[in-house]
């Protein structure tokens, strides 16, 4: 099978590296299409498959095409690719907000899979959800799931609303976590720790809390109760969070992200 990654930016390179590292494709069967000659030279120097700058050189021979370009570039991309597409090709899109229907119309194809990865995919700890058009076969879907799993974890969802919801939770979610971490780092510095000490304190605390939650069956609420003692320090912090509606604010932020994802998807 020949795989073509369109877009040599961060996510395009992430998938190329992951595919090669997992031996799902041989270097000679992996192609990257990058329109910038300068970036193409950088990719060639990194030995990530066969790099092209002209779609006419590679699109027609690809079995699976990964669309890893910015959503705002999709219309121009469709216009460029459409003359060379094949109905038997499978298109995997990670373009946020670009619907399966718009990809099918733009490229004149039927086999489309839409996925939403997140930033930690770059280090093999990503979370991706994906869904597919009816024309995609079960075998093709399994192949794509194996591909997505090379960057972390992947789950299949039944409809595109769930892709938008994923955008709001795991797609944008790393920023929410980092925002909370930033506040804690600033608090630690205000308490007298230097920058490196504060970052280590907070980063290791987050890492430990996540591992603790993942390796046990207790819910987050149950862990909070275990950490909190009546009249203690944790309870004092939690009472402040509740009084200032931090919990609801986080949920409202996620809902705002979902609304924006749906809004972007309407611009076809």
TAPE-V656504 format. One record per helix or strand of 2 or more residues. SS is the DSSP state (A for helix, B for strand). FROM is the first residue (numbers start at 1). LEN is the number of residues. Records with the same first field share a line. If there is no record, write none. Layout:
# TAPE-V656504
SS = FROM-LEN  FROM-LEN
This chain:
# TAPE-V656504
B = 3-4  30-4  50-3  64-4  90-4  112-5  126-7  152-5
A = 10-12  27-3  37-9  55-3  59-3  71-14  100-8  119-5  138-12  160-12  173-18  195-20  220-8  233-11  246-20
